[in-house]
Amino acid sequence: MYILGIETSCDDTCAALLKDSQILSNIISSQIDLHKKWGGVVPDIAKRAHQDRIFPVIETALKRAKIKITDIDLIAVTKGPGLAIALSVGVNTAKELALKYYKNIVGVNHIEGHLLANFLMSGRGKPIRPFIFPSLALTVSGGHTKIILINKIGDYKVVGETLDDAAGEALDKSAKLLGLGYPGGPVIERLAEKGDSAFLKLPTPIADKKILDYSFSGLKTAFYYQIKDWPKTKINRHLVDLAASFQKAVFDTLIRKYSLAIEKYQPKCLLISGGVAANKDLRKRARNLAKKYKLPLYLPFKKELNTDNAAMIALAGYYQAKRGDLDSPYTLDTDSRAEL
C-alpha cells in the first residue's frame, strides 16, 4: 500500500510517502526562522506558512519517492491535537486531494503517530522491529508528555501525563529565562554537555510514588526564583551549569515516573519518541533503564523521526486503514484537543 502522509499540527509543514511501513520520502519544511524573533510559535504566521508551503512540500515528497499521486492508495493527515488553524491547512489539503483523485482518507491522532514512529523502516526495510505487547511508551515533546500502555495497535491507555507544561515546553522556557532564544531545547542540550548538573539544586516534582503524572511548571518557577536576581554577567558565567542542572531535573523526573510505570504495568517492551527524545542524554538514560529491567527498547531510527514528521502520520494511517477505520473527505474535521 502506498500512503501519502500530511502533517501540519504546529510549525513544520510535512509530507511523506510510505510503502506500507517503509519510508520512500519524508519532507520537513521548518518554520523556526519565522517564529524565532517572537520567542515561540505564532499561530497566524504558522498558518500562512503552511498555506504557502503545503503543495510544494507534497510535490517534493512525491517526486523523491518517484510516485505519482494517482498511484497512492491512501491519504493520512493529522487531525489533532495541535494548533487548530495549522491543522486545518493539512486537513483541508488532504480532503481536496482525496476528492480530486478519488482516494481513501484517514484523520490521524498526532500522538499515535509519535508512538508508531518507532516502527518506521528505511526504504531498504531496516530496522525490523516486531510488535511486542504490552508495550509501555513515553512520548515527550514540546506539546505532550505522556506514558502510554499499548495493548495492541489502536488500543492505548494513558497511565501518566503532564498536569501543566510539557517537558519540551519547560526546556524552552528555561532557555528563554537564560536569554538563549527559541527553540530552547537543542541549545540547552548543547550547553548541558559541558556543564555541572549538580550546580543548582532543584525540587522533585510530584514525589509521590503512587502518582505517575508529571508536573514541570513548579520546576520552571523554582528555577526562575533561584536566578531572578542574578546579574546577566553571573548567568553567562554559569550558563552551561544552569543548563545542565535544569535539563537533569527534567530528565530525572521523566525517567523516575517512567520507571515507576514499568514496575506497575510490567511491559514486555519499551518505546520512547517525541521531539525531546532526540536528546542524546535522554536516549542514554532510556537505554540504561531498559538494561536495568532487561527489556527491549525501541527508539526512532533517525533523529528527525522523533520530531514532527509526516512519515509517522502515514504509518499510523496505514494501520488505521487496515482496521477498516476510514474517514469521509466530506466530514473529516480537525480536533485540536484530540485524545488517544
N, C-alpha and C positions, 0 to 999 in steps of 0.2 A: 504494500500500500504506500502510495506517495502522499505525504501530508505537508501542506503549507501552514506554517505557524506564524502568527502575528502577535506581537507584544508591545503595548503602549501604556502600561499601567502607571508609569511615573515619568522619568526624564530620559529614557532610552527608547529610540524608535527601532524596533527589531523585526526581522523576518528570517525564516529558516525553512529549509526543505529537508525532510526526512524520508528515507525508505524504511518503513517500519520503525525500528529504533536506531537506525544508522544515520548519522549526520552527513548530508550531501553539501549543505551550505548553512552558514549561521552568521548573519549580518547584524551588527550592532552599531547604530549611529548615536553616539553620546551627545548629550546637551550640556555637559558640565561647564563648558566655556560660557554658555548663555546665562547660567544661573550663579556662577561663581561670585560675581560682584554683589549679588544680593544676599549671599550667605546661606542660600538654601533654594529649594525648588519653588519657582513662581508658577502657579497653575496656568495662568493665561499665556505666559511665554511658552510653557511646555506644550500646550495645545496647538499653538500656531506652528511651533517647530515640528510637531508630529504631522500636521497637515501638509507642511512643505516637503517633508522627507518620506512619508509613508510609501508612496508609489515608487519613487526611485529605489528605496531600500528593497521593496518586494521584487522589482525588476532585476536588481543586482543578485538577489538570492536565487532567483530562477535561472539567471544566466550562469552563475557559478556552479549550480547543480546540473546544468545542461538539461533542464527540464522545461517543457512548455506548460503554461498554466492549464491548457486543455487536457494535459496528461495527468494532472493531480487527481486524487480520489477524495480528498478531504481538506477542508479549511478549518484550522483550530485557532481560536482567538481568545485572549484573556478578557474575561468579562468582569473580574474583580477578585479580590479587593484592590483598591488603588485610588488614584485621583479620578473623580467622575468624568471631568471634561477631557482628560487624557485618554481614559478608557474608551470614551465614545468615538474617538478618531479611529482606533483599531477595529472596534465592533462594527461601526458603520462601513468601513472599508471592506471588511470581511463579508458583510451582508451584500454589499454591492457586487463583489466578485462572485459570490455564491449564486446570486440571481442571474448575473450576466452569463456565467459559464455553466449553469445547472450543476453545481457542486454541493455535496453534503457539507454541513457546517456544525461545529460544536463550540459552545462557550465554555472556557476552561477556568477553573479556580487557580489563581496565581500561586497560592501556597502549595497546591498539589503539584504544580509544575516544579517548584523547588524540590519537593520530595523525590520526584521521579527523575530529576537531573542526574541522580546517582546511577541511573541505568542507561543513560545515553551511551552510544558507541560511535567510534570513528567510522569513516567510510569503509575502512578495512575490517570492521566488525570487532574491534577491541575497545575497551576490555570486556570480556564475557563475565557477567555477574548474575548468578542465579538468584531468583527471588527466594528469600528465606523469611518465613513468618513464624511467630510475630516479630516484627522489627520495631525498634524504637528510634525515632528520628528527632534530631534537634535542628530546627531551621531558624537561622538567626541573620537578620538583615537590618537595614535602616528603618524598615516599617513593621517588621514582625519578629517576635521571639517566642517560639513555641516548642514544647515537647509533645510529640505525637506518636501514639501507639498505632501501628499499622498491622491489622489482622490479615488483610489481603488488599490488592489494588482496588481502591474505591471504598474501602472500609477503614475509616480513620476515626480515632478518638483523641481529642486534645486533652492531655493529662496535666499540662502545665503551660502557663503563658504569662507574658508581662502584664502587670496591672497598670502600667503607666507608659514610660518610654521604652522603646525597643533598644536592644543593646547597641546597634549601629547608630541610632539616634543619639544615645548617650555619648558615644565616642565622638560623633560630630560636634556635639555641644561642648564637650571638654576642649576640643580643638579650637572652637570659637572663643572660649574663655581665655585660651592661651594665645589668641591672635594668629592662628595658623590657617584660617580661611576654610573654604568648602571645596570638595568634601574632606572631612577631617580624618576619617578612619585610616586611609592609607598613609597620611602624614604621621599620625600617632604611631602607627606600626613601624615606620621607618625610624623615627626618633627613639622609640622604646627599645629597639635593638641595642642601642648604645647606653641606655640608662640604668639606674639602680632602682629596681621595682620596690625596694623596701624603704625608699627615701621618705615617702609620705604615708602615714597610717590612715587608712580609710575604713569606714564601717562595713559590716557584713549585712547586706540587706536580707530581710526575712530569714533569720537564722533558724527558725522552727523547722525541724527535720520532717515534720508531717506535711508541710506545705511545699508543693512543687512549683508554685508560681514564682515569677520573678518581679523585682521592682528595681528600677535604676534611677528614678527621679531623686530619691533621697541621697544616693551616692553622688550624683551630679551636684546637688545642693551642698553636701559636705565638702566636696572638692572646691566649690566656689568660695565658701566661707573660710577655708584654710588659706586661700591665696588672694582674697579680695583686697587686702591692704598691702600686698607686696608691691614694691615699685617695679616698673617694667624691666629695669636692669636685673633685678633679682630673678624674676620669672625667666628671662632669657638665659641667665647664667645656669639655671637648673632645669631648662626646658626638657632635656632628654630624660631626666629623673622624674619629672612630673608626668610626662607621657607614659613612661614605664609603670609608674605607680598606679595611674588611673586604668591603664589597659589591664594590668594584673588584677585589679579589683573587679573589673567587669568579667574577665575570663574565669577568675576564681568562682564567681557567682554562677556563671553559666555551667561550668563543669561540676560544681558541687550539687546543684539541683538535678542535673542530668544523671549524675552518679546515684543519687537517691532514687530517681525514677527507674534506673536499671535494676537496683536492688528490689524495688517494689514489684515491677512487672516481669522481671526475668525474661527479657527478649532473647532471641537467638541470633540477632544481627543488629548492628548499629548503623545509622545513616546520619550524615551531617551535611547541610547545604545552606545556601543563602550567602549574600554578599560578604558578611563578616567571616564566613568560613573560608574565604580566600586568604585570610591572615595566617602566616606561617606558624606563629606561636600557638594559635588556637588549634591548628591542624596537628601540631606536635603533641599538644595536650590530649587531643582526641585519640591519637594513636596510642599514647601511654595508657589512657583509660581502657581502650579496647584490649590491650595486653593484660591489664590488671584483671579484667573479667573474662579473659580468654574468649573473646567474641570477634567475629569478622566485622570489619569496619569498611563502609563504602563512602567514598568522597568523589565528587565530580572529577573526571579525569583531566579536565582543563580548567585553569583559573577562571576564564570568562564564563564557564558554565555555572559558577557559584552566583555570579551577579545576574541581574535580569537579562533574559535572552529568550528568543523565540523557539529554540530547539526544544527546551524543556516544555514549552506550551504545546508544541506539535506532538511530543511523546505522550503527554497527558491526554491530549485529544485522541490520539491513536487508541489508547486503552479505553477511553470513554466510548469511542465508536464501536470497539469490539464488544462492549457490554450492551450495545444497541441503544445507547443514550445520546441520540442526535437531537439537534435543535432545528427550529424553522428560521430561515432568514427573515421571515415576516414578523416574528415575535421575539427573537433574541434581543435582550437588552443588557445594559451594564448593571452591576451590583457592586457599588464601591465599598460596601461593608460585608461582602460575602464571607461566609464561614465555611469551613470544611464540613 
